[in-house]
Amino acid sequence: MVIKTKVWMERDGRFVIGDGGLKLLLGVLQHGSLLGAAKEMGWSYRHAWGYLKQAEVALGAPLTTPRPGKGASRGMALTETGRLVLEQLVSVRNQIDDAVGPSGPTSKDIAARGRRRPPRVADGQPRTPRGDWRTRR
């Protein structure tokens, strides 16, 4: 038997950010970019961006800020709110892991949440007679 736990933050009963967001914010802090963080996690950039935007809307404050520039100086940084959220999540996750051992989702579990799923095709047949809705007229 294996004990598993999840950590997430809510505001007014609404999900804000969880274990995936924790790893995402840590990645932004480490790599200085959302793309680097998403690649490290195995998430698509679009999923990572959408996750952050949803968290910011639920929280009512930005978690990241763009870092303008060219080349390596360009990217993303955490706002003060982002750092506080990260600190709180890391603290709670560490307390739980200290009490029951590492019990949060694995990197593989988290990566599976942000991967693209193959299109659903029933009985091996395409969704339209020609196979692609864009070519149907």
Helices and strands as residue ranges (DSSP letters): E 8-11, E 14-18, H 19-31, H 34-41, H 45-59, E 64-67, G 71-73, E 75-78, H 80-100, H 107-114, G 122-124, G 133-135
